[in-house]
Amino acid sequence: MIEEILIQNVMLKNELVIPANCNSLIIFVCIKARDRCEIGIIAEYLNKAGFGTLEINLSNGEDYKNRRNILDFDLLTERIIGITKWYSEEVRTNKFNIGFFGIGLGSAVAFSAAAYWGTKIKAVVSWKGRPDLALNELDLIEAPALLIVEKNNQRSVGQNRKAYLKIGSVKKIEVIDTTIERVSRLSQTWFSKFLLGESLKEGVSTIS
């Protein structure tokens, strides 16, 4: 279902999918257009597993006229906070557990918004992310956090390990040869554990 909501005087377009008997909502945080195709594949995988998903276009036409807005992390974090508030009060989703999935630069926004919401956000997953860009907020995170990192990108591995050390909640890092299917399965496992109220021990897991 494509719908538009007004957040901070900006109309944002979202795609909401709520499977039957669903009790959770995963909000995808994506900044770059090139990542949206992969987000769609992961969202469909999670829908089949019974999770509701919300794919957001964080920018509108006006933002593209003012390019700085597209990489204004404070502005984008405020929008995610507003979107989360809207759906946490909306009658279709107000009883759902909420998680964030951040991809690329969107992971910094997801972690910043999770720090704001505290225990309201039940889990966060980051893929190909830059959580280190939210370094000052990471020790405020209360949601269990999974960092999925491409093994062949050593710069990204270093950035994510730096962020991992700063995260104060339950956490795990997977350094792997990534495929969409592998990322989808890891994400489903993480969200199943924490959006459904289970628990997981802390630890670093490096998978070859």
Sequence and secondary structure as in RCSB ss.txt:
>XXXX:A:sequence
MIEEILIQNVMLKNELVIPANCNSLIIFVCIKARDRCEIGIIAEYLNKAGFGTLEINLSNGEDYKNRRNILDFDL
LTERIIGITKWYSEEVRTNKFNIGFFGIGLGSAVAFSAAAYWGTKIKAVVSWKGRPDLALNELDLIEAPALLIVE
KNNQRSVGQNRKAYLKIGSVKKIEVIDTTIERVSRLSQTWFSKFLLGESLKEGVSTIS
>XXXX:A:secstr
 EEEEEETTEEEEEEEE  TT  EEEEEE  SGGGHHHHHHHHHHHHHTT EEEEE    HHHHHSGGGGG HHH
HHHHHHHHHHHHHHSTTTTTSEEEEEEETTHHHHHHHHHHHHGGGEEEEEEES  GGGGGGGGGG  S EEEEEE
TT HHHHHHHHHHHHH  SSEEEEEE   HHHHHHHHHHHHHHHHTT     EEEE  
